[in-house]
Amino acid sequence: MSFNNLDQLYRQVIMDHYKNPRNKGAIEDGSVTVDMNNPTCGDRIHLTMKVEDGIVTDAKFDGEGCSISMASASMMTQAIKGKDMDHAMKLSHVFSEMMLGNDYPDDVDLDDIEALQGVAKFPARIKCATLSWKAMEKGLQDEQ
């Protein structure tokens, strides 16, 4: 697959998550709630997670922002559901490395999240992509 075709595919994946977000909403009895915003661009997220015995059993988000911010939140909630807290934190670390344009371990399955790797070329958009991940990190750190 050529670079242009791959780039187009990634754009389609991002737009699909933006237009049809997964896990949008709130968990009424969520054990973890985090509100974060990016004052530079106005993105904001309200993340709720249910954590039972160290496992993220559910994760939902609400908020408003650009396509990258909202698509990233959708992808993140999909990625961490059913994972233990350590694995969720590892995913966040790998995602951060990818956003910085650094090499990251290839033993971690990023699935749709890889579609966001092009954001690393646009430093002003990195905060958009990482907002929900930072919220998740904060929530899990507070839970520990």
Long-range contacts (C-beta under 8 A, 24 or more apart in sequence): 7-118, 9-115, 10-114, 10-115, 10-116, 10-117, 10-118, 11-115, 13-71, 13-112, 13-115, 14-67, 14-68, 14-71, 14-115, 14-116, 15-67, 15-71, 16-71, 17-70, 17-71, 17-72, 17-74, 17-75, 17-112, 18-67, 18-70, 18-71, 18-74, 21-61, 21-70, 21-71, 21-73, 21-74, 22-74, 22-75, 22-77, 22-78, 23-59, 23-60, 23-61, 23-74, 23-77, 23-78, 23-81, 24-60, 24-61, 24-62, 24-74, 25-60, 25-61, 25-62, 26-60, 26-62, 27-58, 27-59, 27-60, 30-58, 30-60, 31-143, 32-139, 32-140, 32-142, 32-143, 33-139, 34-135, 34-136, 34-138, 34-139, 34-142, 35-135, 36-131, 36-132, 36-134, 36-135, 36-138, 37-131, 38-65, 38-69, 38-127, 38-128, 38-131, 40-124, 40-127, 41-65, 41-66, 41-69, 41-127, 41-128, 43-69, 43-127, 43-128, 43-131, 45-69, 45-73, 45-131, 45-132, 45-135, 47-73, 47-77, 47-132, 47-135, 47-136, 47-139, 49-80, 49-136, 49-139, 49-140, 49-143, 51-85, 51-140, 51-143, 54-84, 54-85, 54-86, 55-82, 55-83, 55-84, 55-85, 56-80, 56-81, 56-82, 56-83, 56-84, 56-85, 56-88, 56-140, 57-81, 57-82, 59-136, 61-132, 65-128, 65-131, 66-125, 66-128, 68-116, 68-119, 68-125, 68-128, 68-129, 69-128, 69-129, 69-131, 69-132, 71-115, 71-116, 72-113, 72-116, 72-128, 72-129, 72-130, 72-131, 72-132, 72-133, 73-131, 73-132, 75-111, 75-112, 75-113, 75-115, 75-116, 76-113, 76-132, 76-133, 76-136, 77-132, 78-111, 78-112, 79-110, 79-111, 79-113, 80-136, 85-140, 85-143, 85-144, 88-136, 88-140, 89-137, 89-140, 92-133, 92-136, 92-137, 95-130, 95-133, 96-130, 96-133, 99-126, 99-129, 99-130, 100-126
